[in-house]
Amino acid sequence: MGKPGVIIVLIGVSGAGKTTLGQALAQRNGWRFVEADDFHPPENVAKMSAGTPLDDDDRRPWLNAVAAEMAAAAGREETVVVTCSALKRRYRDVLAAAADDVRFIHLDGDYALIRSRMETRAHFMPAALLDSQFAALERPEVGESVRSVDVSRPLDDCLTAIETCLAGWSSRVTADQGEELG
């Protein structure tokens, strides 16, 4: 799980807990934390703040910047935890191509739970955009190298489930990847 150069990417809709879990996971294991939101150009932040969903053209330079950061970390043989929505498979493919050992964990929760979280936080992404996030989400499929964790549980339980996923990870795609763990 903690071998050098592993890139752990926590994915999911806004409000799923990527930042909270990513920071906690990185701190608990002594890894660096990378928040993909920090790579959005000001135009993207302004667009989302105004309640307008991003399109693929908006996301392309952002995803490329996140992928470049992942590649640099892998080049330093650094294990990092990256948070990135990566809602569509083609977005995950861009990130997966950044390094040899990229491990995706989908933070999965139902709409009502995520909506309640979004309504109580301060973030440039308004709760009004949650519908567009769920509409854009392409759930990971069997055969795609992604594990899913149910985020309806307490923080420590989610962290344990993520660490269990990472500990049991194989570089070879197996039939059970894509199923929910924990």
HELIX and SHEET records of a PDB file:
HELIX    1   1 LYS A   18  ASN A   29  1                                  12    
HELIX    2   2 ALA A   36  PHE A   39  5                                   4    
HELIX    3   3 PRO A   42  SER A   49  1                                   8    
HELIX    4   4 ASP A   56  GLY A   75  1                                  20    
HELIX    5   5 ARG A   89  ALA A   96  1                                   8    
HELIX    6   6 TYR A  111  MET A  118  1                                   8    
HELIX    7   7 ALA A  127  LEU A  129  5                                   3    
HELIX    8   8 LEU A  130  ALA A  136  1                                   7    
HELIX    9   9 LEU A  155  ALA A  167  1                                  13    
SHEET    1   A 6 ARG A  32  GLU A  35  0                                        
SHEET    2   A 6 VAL A  80  THR A  83  1                                        
SHEET    3   A 6 ILE A   7  ILE A  11  1                                        
SHEET    4   A 6 VAL A 102  ASP A 108  1                                        
SHEET    5   A 6 VAL A 146  ASP A 150  1                                        
SHEET    6   A 6 GLU A 180  LEU A 181  1                                        
END                                                                             
